[in-house]
Amino acid sequence: MEAGDVDKDGHLDYGEFVAISIHFKKMGNDERLRKAFQFFDKNNSGYIEIEELHEALADEVDTNNEVLNAIMHDVDTSGGERGG
């Protein structure tokens, strides 16, 4: 929401909404993005689970549960519910 709110008025106007929609559509067709998702989705469930995130990042960063939970909280738009 914040990234799409170009004029920083706290609301998405029609133009901002359309721009975000076009951006997401382009991202959905990006093979590099799909491959990056597959890197994390080790069990091919269609979801990145916290255990998979921990495994993928274990060699790169200090992956304590607090950091991973913060990452998941920031990006999980469905609140942990699959399909939402």
C-alpha positions as CSV (number, residue, x, y, z in Angstrom):
1,M,0.0,0.0,0.0
2,E,2.7,2.5,1.0
3,A,4.8,1.8,-2.1
4,G,1.8,2.4,-4.4
5,D,0.7,5.6,-2.6
6,V,2.8,7.8,-4.9
7,D,1.5,11.1,-3.5
8,K,1.7,9.8,0.1
9,D,-1.9,10.9,1.0
10,G,-2.7,7.6,2.7
11,H,-5.0,6.4,0.0
12,L,-4.7,4.7,-3.4
13,D,-6.4,6.7,-6.1
14,Y,-7.5,5.1,-9.3
15,G,-4.2,5.9,-11.2
16,E,-2.1,4.4,-8.4
17,F,-4.3,1.3,-8.2
18,V,-4.0,0.8,-12.0
19,A,-0.3,1.2,-11.9
20,I,0.1,-1.4,-9.1
21,S,-2.2,-3.8,-10.9
22,I,-0.1,-3.5,-14.1
23,H,3.1,-4.0,-12.1
24,F,1.7,-7.1,-10.4
25,K,0.5,-8.5,-13.7
26,K,4.0,-8.1,-15.2
27,M,5.6,-9.6,-12.1
28,G,3.3,-12.7,-12.4
29,N,4.7,-13.4,-15.8
30,D,8.3,-13.0,-14.8
31,E,10.1,-16.4,-15.0
32,R,12.9,-15.1,-12.7
33,L,10.4,-14.3,-10.0
34,R,8.8,-17.7,-10.4
35,K,12.2,-19.4,-10.1
36,A,13.0,-17.4,-7.0
37,F,9.6,-18.5,-5.4
38,Q,10.4,-22.1,-6.3
39,F,13.8,-21.8,-4.6
40,F,12.0,-21.1,-1.3
41,D,9.0,-23.5,-1.8
42,K,11.0,-26.7,-1.3
43,N,8.0,-28.9,-0.9
44,N,6.1,-27.5,-4.0
45,S,3.0,-26.7,-1.9
46,G,2.5,-23.3,-3.6
47,Y,3.3,-21.6,-0.3
48,I,6.5,-20.5,1.4
49,E,6.4,-21.8,4.9
50,I,8.5,-20.5,7.8
51,E,10.5,-23.8,7.9
52,E,11.3,-23.5,4.2
53,L,12.4,-19.8,4.7
54,H,14.6,-20.9,7.7
55,E,16.2,-23.6,5.6
56,A,16.8,-21.4,2.6
57,L,18.3,-18.5,4.6
58,A,20.2,-20.5,7.2
59,D,23.6,-20.2,5.5
60,E,23.1,-16.5,4.5
61,V,21.8,-14.7,7.6
62,D,21.3,-15.1,11.3
63,T,17.9,-16.8,11.1
64,N,16.5,-16.7,14.6
65,N,12.8,-17.2,14.9
66,E,12.2,-13.5,15.7
67,V,13.7,-12.4,12.4
68,L,11.8,-15.0,10.4
69,N,8.5,-14.3,12.1
70,A,9.0,-10.6,11.4
71,I,9.7,-11.3,7.7
72,M,6.6,-13.6,7.5
73,H,4.4,-11.0,9.3
74,D,5.5,-8.2,6.9
75,V,4.8,-10.2,3.7
76,D,1.9,-12.6,4.6
77,T,-1.1,-10.8,3.3
78,S,-3.5,-13.8,4.1
79,G,-2.6,-13.9,7.8
80,G,-1.3,-17.4,7.5
81,E,-4.4,-18.8,5.9
82,R,-3.7,-20.6,2.6
83,G,-5.5,-19.4,-0.5
84,G,-6.3,-16.0,0.9
